[in-house]
Amino acid sequence: MDVFLDTETTGSGPQDAVIEVGVVAAQGEVLIHTLVAPLAPVTRGARRVHGITDEELADAPPFATVADRLDAVFGDADRVWTFGPTYDRRMLLQTATLADRPTTRRRIQEGTWKDVQPRATHVLGDTERVALTDAARRLGVAIPTEGHHHRALYDAKLARRVWTSVRRPASG
C-alpha cells in the first residue's frame, strides 16, 4: 500500500514537534487526519505558515494516541510518499523521540520514504525543485476544495493527486 503523508509543526528547530498529521491512501481514502497536542510552543514563523491556533490545539490528542494510529499505517504501508520527505520524516522522528515512542521511531526509520517532488520537477522540465501548489497548477491537477495549503490533509491529498498525474505515461 502506498500512502501520502504531510505534517505541520511547531517550528523547525531541534525541540519542535508535529502538531498536525494527514495521511491518505493511494486510492484517496483518508487514513489519518488529526491535530496533535503540542510538545513545544508553536513559533510565530510556523503559525504564519499553517495558521493553526492555540484554540484549535486545546483539545488535540497527545502524540501517543496519534502514534498508535501511525504505527498501524506505517506497518501496512509499502511506501510513504511526501512532497519533500526529509522534513516530515525528520519532524516525525523528532516528535517520536520527544514523546518517548521508540516503536513509532523505529517504524518511521525502517519505512520506505519516497519523494514526489523530483518526478514532478522532471515532468515539468524544471531544473530547480518545484513547489507543491505550483506543480499541481502547472500539471492541471484538481486542487482540493476543502481545507487550505499548508495544512496536513490538504497537502497530503494534493501530493497524491500530483503523484497520480506524474506517474501516468505520457500521451501521444
Secondary structure, DSSP 8 states (H G I E B T S, - for coil): -EEEEEEEES-SSTT--EEEEEEEETTS-EEEEEE---SS---HHHHHHH---HHHHTT---HHHHHHHHHHHHHH-SEEEESSHHHHHHHHHHHHHHTT-HHHHHHHHHS-EEESHHHHHHHHT-SS---HHHHHHHHT----SSS-TTSHHHHHHHHHHHHHHHHS----
